[in-house]
Amino acid sequence: MNDRGNPVAWLLVLALAGCSQQAPQALGTLEWDRVTVPAPVSERIVRLDVREGQRVAAGAPLLQLEPAQTRAQLDALQARVQQSDAALLELRHGPRSEDIDQARAALAAAQAQAREAQAYLARLRPLAQRQLVAPAELDRALAAARSAQAQVRQAAAALDERLHGSRSEQLAQGEAALAAAQATAATQSLLLDKLTLVAPRAGRVDSLPYKLGDQPAAGAPLAVLLVGEAPYARVYLPQALRNRLQVGDPLRVQLQPAGPVFAGRVRMIRSDPVFTPYFALTGQDAERLSYLAEISLGSDAAALPVGAPVRVLADAAVGAR
């Protein structure tokens, strides 16, 4: 029998085709905002103060890293600060009286040597004119006299330097060296304090990846906290629902399968699709695009487990706009 001319058969085919196309669904899971506490340095874990699943207040200790090496480095830097401070104090006070006396004595000795060299040269010149000494001997005496005069000028300059004290440029350099040493020591002191890791926010300890005695690398996550008053639903919106929703729209989220329903509000929708790039799709293929969205929930959902499957109710998505 040919059904092409039967209008009832055609209506049945169309009805079955319509039922085969399911309404778009937004599925996802329950998540919490997470805060990761990284390792400031690579040191051994010597104490664990919390366990996984424990609730902690902001500032509560989580674990302790070995502080011996960092404390020794801090002691060395603090000693350098004291050294720079003493050097600056010496520059400000200027030379001691003993140093000035020593410089005066050095000048007097240089002057005595210069007089002796000059006297020897004076005695040698008449003899050289009479050719009683070699010309080379006269040249050596003349060089010795000039060298002695140079040593006198050098000793006099050293005495003037001690009498005038430190220059302003030297004081500036000393102050800068002290400030640099203090800043380095302060940074090391902060690092020492960070070896006692504390909770940056109130929350619940979700994960402690390392055990007592482990030595994680610097930057490795030592603790993961779930923070906030309530979880949020991370769902993937199909193209049909993405066009109807905006940030701030109210939605209803149901815990799967067929669980309670919670009121929520869209707090984020990604502009780019998660799976297939938009430029690779044409026509009906565009319906396969999925957009990551986050829906904040109220405090009535605070006891829900992390990772529980959820879905956005279709009627809520339609009536959100």
HELIX and SHEET records of a PDB file:
HELIX    1   1 PRO A    7  SER A   20  1                                  14    
HELIX    2   2 ALA A   68  HIS A   93  1                                  26    
HELIX    3   3 SER A   97  GLN A  129  1                                  33    
HELIX    4   4 PRO A  135  HIS A  164  1                                  30    
HELIX    5   5 SER A  168  LYS A  194  1                                  27    
HELIX    6   6 GLN A  239  ARG A  242  1                                   4    
HELIX    7   7 TYR A  278  ALA A  280  5                                   3    
HELIX    8   8 GLY A  283  ARG A  288  5                                   6    
HELIX    9   9 SER A  299  ALA A  301  5                                   3    
HELIX   10  10 ALA A  314  VAL A  318  1                                   5    
SHEET    1   A 8 ARG A  55  VAL A  56  0                                        
SHEET    2   A 8 GLY A 203  SER A 207 -1                                        
SHEET    3   A 8 PRO A 221  PRO A 238 -1                                        
SHEET    4   A 8 ALA A  26  PRO A  38 -1                                        
SHEET    5   A 8 PRO A 309  VAL A 312 -1                                        
SHEET    6   A 8 PRO A 250  LEU A 255 -1                                        
SHEET    7   A 8 VAL A 261  ILE A 269 -1                                        
SHEET    8   A 8 SER A 290  LEU A 297 -1                                        
SHEET    1   B 3 ILE A  45  LEU A  48  0                                        
SHEET    2   B 3 PRO A  61  LEU A  65 -1                                        
SHEET    3   B 3 THR A 196  VAL A 198 -1                                        
END                                                                             
